[in-house]
Amino acid sequence: MEAINTILGIFYSDKDNLVYEKIDYSKELGNQKKQNIKMLPFKFLGPVFLTAASEESNNWRIEFIEASLSLNQEKIMDRDVIQSFFNLNSSMSTNDGMTNLFTIIGSPYTEDVDSLFKKLDKYIHPSINQGRIVKESMLGNDFKFKDFIIHELARGMEMINHSLGSSRKVYWKEQQKYYCIGVIERINIQKKQETFLYPIKNKPALLRDISRLIPSYYVMSILPNYYENLINETLKLFDKTNVYPNIRQIKLRNEHMEVIYLEEFLKNDKSKRSYGVILIPEIKKYKNGRNLSYYKKQLRMILDANKPVHEIITSTNHNLDVESWGANTEEELNAIKRTLDFN
């Protein structure tokens, strides 16, 4: 696949959180853009560790981020269009600590995400970690890790690039049911962004339970804006100004738990409205879960029918608060952390 039609980067962070990167970009880009592109790994990887909001023993990691891309109307005739943008992160625990292998991929195709993640998680990442152990044992102090990782990232990128272009397949999966523990409303009118959180009702015992199952309401409130703005910045750095991103899904994991954030949006001439649901897998204590397609349908119905956000709240979980919490200022976010988060 021609590099000019794709955005492709692969980043590796070791046990000391040192980051090494390999990023493809056109030689036509100016020096300042190239320098800004080199900063992308630190911006994308920053929230992956979520160390500021989680206990070290309960380390949450972002595994998957996907944005849908919409055409800017004034550039609709531009042929250099990418159709999908997503991030995959493979995290592995080693004897020395945690390592992460993270990719950014913008493609003219929808791409087979599951197949790409399997290559990243089951082959490229283990190959790097195992190769490091072998080389260190053989070479001792003569082992140059920086040279080794640069070669391995180039090899991994070549493998990913070779795999691009395969359209997304429908895989049979067990229909996992999810329980909704929050709704996020994002409104953008004439470049003014506002975010509102509808969490579980303010009951200490209930909130204490939920806090054990998610990174925090504070983290979940800031992730959609953070990554949507970062993806938009990335597109501009690669001169992909004919499209704009809309967060579609964010998946987070730690050793035992999973959180999925699903979002749908509606854009008019000067405004954009988005609704997202924060979901955890249904467990014995929190039943009445639904599959992901149910939540997508509910979000779409609220947006298309221009119904109030309360309708999705009452239809997904009667324990959700119908009163919103602002998530726009440091003061509002600190109030969320102080009152709703018990971890």
C-alpha positions in Angstrom: 0.0 0.0 0.0 1.4 3.4 -0.9 2.7 5.3 2.2 1.1 8.6 1.0 -2.4 7.1 1.4 -1.8 5.8 4.9 -0.9 6.9 8.4 1.2 4.2 10.1 3.2 4.3 13.3 4.4 1.7 15.9 5.6 2.6 19.4 7.3 0.5 22.0 7.5 1.4 25.7 9.7 -0.6 28.0 9.6 -1.3 31.7 11.0 2.1 32.4 8.3 3.8 30.2 11.0 4.8 27.7 9.3 5.2 24.3 10.8 4.1 20.9 9.0 4.8 17.7 8.9 4.1 14.0 6.5 6.3 12.0 5.9 6.5 8.3 5.4 9.9 6.8 5.9 11.5 3.4 9.3 13.2 2.8 7.3 16.2 1.5 6.4 17.2 5.1 8.3 20.1 6.5 10.8 19.8 9.4 8.4 21.3 12.0 5.7 18.8 11.1 8.2 16.0 11.3 9.2 17.2 14.8 5.6 17.4 15.9 5.0 13.9 14.5 7.9 12.6 16.7 6.0 13.8 19.7 2.8 11.8 18.9 4.0 8.6 20.7 4.1 10.4 24.0 0.7 11.9 23.5 -1.0 8.7 22.4 0.8 6.6 25.1 0.2 9.1 27.9 -3.3 7.9 29.0 -2.5 4.3 28.2 -0.9 3.8 31.5 -3.5 5.9 33.4 -1.0 5.9 36.4 -2.4 9.2 37.7 -5.9 7.9 38.3 -5.3 4.2 39.2 -3.5 2.3 41.8 -0.3 0.7 40.4 -1.7 -2.7 41.4 -4.8 -2.0 39.4 -3.2 -0.7 36.2 -5.6 0.1 33.4 -4.4 0.1 29.8 -6.1 1.3 26.6 -6.3 -1.6 24.2 -8.3 -0.2 21.3 -9.4 3.2 20.1 -11.5 3.7 16.9 -12.7 6.9 15.2 -15.0 7.1 12.3 -14.0 9.7 9.7 -16.3 12.1 8.0 -15.6 14.2 4.9 -15.3 17.9 5.2 -17.8 19.1 2.7 -15.6 21.7 1.1 -13.0 19.0 0.3 -15.3 16.3 -0.9 -13.7 16.0 -4.3 -10.3 15.2 -2.8 -9.3 11.7 -3.8 -6.6 11.3 -1.1 -9.1 10.1 1.5 -8.6 7.7 4.4 -11.6 5.8 5.6 -10.6 4.5 9.0 -8.4 5.5 11.9 -7.7 3.3 14.9 -5.1 2.4 17.6 -4.2 -1.0 18.9 -2.2 -1.6 22.1 -0.7 -4.8 23.2 0.4 -4.9 26.8 2.6 -7.6 28.3 3.8 -8.3 31.8 7.4 -9.5 32.0 9.7 -10.3 34.9 11.1 -6.8 34.7 7.7 -5.0 34.4 5.1 -4.0 31.8 5.8 -3.4 28.1 3.5 -1.9 25.6 3.4 -2.1 21.8 1.1 0.6 20.3 0.1 1.4 16.8 -1.7 4.2 15.0 -3.2 3.3 11.7 -5.1 5.5 9.2 -6.2 3.6 6.1 -8.3 4.1 2.9 -10.0 0.8 3.9 -12.0 -0.4 6.9 -9.3 -3.0 7.8 -9.5 -6.3 9.6 -8.8 -5.0 13.1 -8.9 -8.4 14.8 -6.3 -9.9 12.4 -4.0 -6.9 12.9 -4.3 -7.1 16.7 -3.5 -10.8 16.6 -0.3 -10.1 14.7 0.7 -7.3 17.1 -0.2 -9.2 20.3 0.7 -12.8 19.4 3.8 -12.3 17.2 5.4 -8.9 17.0 5.3 -8.0 20.7 6.4 -11.4 22.0 9.1 -11.5 19.4 10.5 -8.2 20.7 10.5 -9.3 24.3 11.9 -12.7 23.7 14.5 -11.4 21.3 15.7 -8.9 23.9 16.1 -11.7 26.5 18.1 -13.9 24.0 20.3 -11.0 22.9 21.0 -9.8 26.4 22.0 -13.3 27.5 24.3 -13.8 24.5 25.9 -10.3 24.3 25.8 -9.1 27.9 27.1 -5.5 28.1 27.7 -5.5 24.4 24.0 -5.6 23.7 22.7 -2.3 22.2 19.0 -2.2 23.0 18.3 0.9 20.9 19.7 -0.6 17.7 17.8 -3.8 18.4 14.4 -2.1 19.0 14.8 0.2 15.9 15.3 -2.9 13.8 12.4 -4.8 15.4 10.0 -1.9 15.0 10.9 -1.6 11.3 10.3 -5.3 10.9 7.0 -5.0 12.8 5.9 -2.1 10.7 6.7 -3.9 7.5 4.5 -6.8 8.7 1.6 -4.5 9.6 1.9 -2.6 6.4 1.9 -5.8 4.4 -1.3 -6.8 6.2 -3.2 -3.6 5.4 -5.9 -3.6 2.8 -7.9 -6.6 4.0 -11.4 -5.5 4.6 -13.0 -6.0 8.0 -14.4 -9.5 8.5 -17.3 -10.5 10.6 -16.1 -12.9 13.3 -18.4 -15.1 15.3 -18.1 -14.2 18.9 -20.0 -15.1 22.0 -22.6 -12.4 22.6 -21.2 -10.8 25.7 -23.8 -8.6 27.6 -22.8 -5.3 29.1 -24.1 -3.2 31.9 -24.3 0.6 31.5 -22.7 2.6 34.3 -22.6 6.0 32.7 -23.6 8.2 29.8 -21.4 11.0 28.4 -22.9 13.9 26.4 -20.6 16.0 24.3 -21.8 19.2 22.5 -19.7 21.2 20.1 -21.3 24.5 18.9 -19.1 26.8 16.8 -15.9 25.3 18.2 -17.1 25.5 21.9 -16.9 22.1 23.5 -19.0 21.1 26.5 -19.0 17.7 28.2 -21.5 16.3 30.7 -21.4 13.1 32.6 -24.5 11.1 33.8 -23.0 8.6 36.3 -24.5 6.0 38.7 -26.7 7.8 41.3 -24.8 9.3 44.2 -25.0 6.4 46.6 -21.7 5.7 48.3 -22.1 1.9 48.5 -23.0 1.6 44.8 -20.3 4.0 43.7 -17.7 2.2 45.8 -18.6 -1.0 43.9 -18.4 0.6 40.5 -15.1 2.3 41.3 -13.5 -1.2 41.5 -14.7 -2.0 38.0 -13.6 1.1 36.0 -10.5 3.3 36.0 -12.6 6.2 37.4 -15.4 8.5 36.2 -12.7 11.2 36.0 -10.7 9.3 33.4 -13.7 8.2 31.4 -15.0 11.8 31.2 -11.8 13.1 29.6 -10.8 10.3 27.3 -13.3 10.9 24.4 -12.3 14.6 24.0 -8.7 13.8 24.5 -8.4 11.2 21.8 -10.8 12.8 19.3 -8.7 16.1 19.5 -5.4 14.1 19.3 -6.6 12.1 16.2 -7.7 15.4 14.6 -4.2 16.9 15.3 -2.6 13.7 13.8 -4.7 13.9 10.6 -3.6 17.6 10.1 0.0 16.7 10.7 -0.2 14.2 7.9 -2.1 16.7 5.7 -5.3 14.7 5.9 -7.5 17.8 6.2 -10.3 16.4 4.0 -11.7 14.4 6.9 -12.5 14.9 10.6 -12.7 12.3 13.3 -15.5 11.1 15.6 -14.8 8.8 18.5 -16.6 5.5 17.9 -15.1 3.1 20.5 -12.6 3.0 23.3 -11.7 -0.3 25.0 -9.8 -0.5 28.3 -8.5 -3.5 30.2 -6.6 -4.4 33.3 -5.7 -7.9 34.5 -9.2 -8.9 35.4 -11.7 -6.3 34.0 -12.8 -4.6 30.8 -14.5 -1.3 30.1 -16.0 -0.3 26.7 -17.0 3.2 25.7 -19.3 3.4 22.7 -20.3 6.7 21.0 -22.5 7.9 18.2 -22.8 11.5 16.9 -24.9 13.8 14.8 -23.5 16.8 13.0 -25.4 19.8 11.6 -24.1 22.9 9.9 -22.6 24.5 13.0 -23.0 22.0 15.7 -22.1 18.4 16.6 -23.8 16.4 19.4 -22.5 13.1 20.6 -23.7 10.5 23.2 -21.6 7.7 24.6 -22.2 4.9 27.0 -19.7 3.5 29.6 -20.1 -0.3 29.7 -18.8 -3.1 31.9 -19.4 -6.8 31.3 -22.5 -8.1 33.0 -21.7 -9.9 36.2 -23.8 -11.6 38.8 -24.2 -8.5 40.9 -25.1 -6.3 38.0 -27.5 -8.1 35.7 -30.0 -6.9 33.0 -27.1 -6.3 30.6 -27.5 -5.9 26.8 -25.2 -6.6 23.8 -23.3 -3.8 22.1 -25.7 -3.6 19.2 -28.5 -2.7 21.6 -26.6 0.3 22.9 -25.5 1.5 19.5 -29.2 1.4 18.4 -30.3 3.3 21.5 -27.7 6.0 20.9 -28.6 6.3 17.3 -32.3 6.6 18.0 -31.8 9.4 20.6 -29.7 11.4 18.1 -31.9 10.8 15.0 -35.1 11.5 16.8 -33.6 14.5 18.7 -34.8 13.1 22.0 -33.6 14.2 25.4 -30.6 12.4 27.0 -32.9 11.2 29.8 -34.5 8.7 27.4 -31.3 6.7 27.0 -30.7 6.9 30.7 -34.0 5.5 31.7 -33.9 2.8 28.9 -30.4 1.5 29.8 -30.2 1.6 33.6 -32.6 2.9 36.2 -29.7 3.4 38.6 -28.2 6.2 36.4 -28.5 9.8 37.6 -30.7 12.0 35.4 -28.8 15.1 36.7 -25.6 15.8 34.8 -22.1 16.6 36.1 -20.1 19.1 34.1 -16.7 17.8 32.9 -15.3 20.9 31.3 -13.2 22.7 33.9 -10.5 21.5 36.4 -12.9 22.4 39.2 -15.7 20.3 37.7 -13.4 17.3 37.0 -12.0 17.5 40.5 -15.6 17.4 41.9 -16.2 14.2 39.9 -13.0 12.7 41.2 -13.8 13.8 44.8 -17.4 12.7 44.9 -17.8 9.8 42.5 -14.5 8.0 42.5 -13.6 5.9 45.5 -10.3 4.4 44.1 
